[in-house]
Amino acid sequence: MSAKEMGTSDHHNRPHEETIEIKELLKVLLQSQAKLAEAQAQQADIQRQMLEQAKSQENIQNQMLEVLKSNSAGNKQQ
């Protein structure tokens, strides 16, 4: 007896197939979210490094400014 003869159809099997498809889609979604989280962590690390470099450069510029001020004050005394 075929499925049609028994009064059932292929539709009976579809919920199971849809469940499998949803599970696959969720798996892909979770993998994508994990990759995104990893990329965001890398971006945050790069931004932290850039901030450290900017602070270091600011310190160097402040030191240079102090040297210039010191030299300028020394030249005025002469």
Buried (B, 14 or more C-beta within 10 A) or exposed (E): EEEEEEEEEEEEEEEEEEEEEEEEEEEEEEEEEEEEEEEEEEEEEEEEEEEEEEEEEEEEEEEEEEEEEEEEEEEEEE
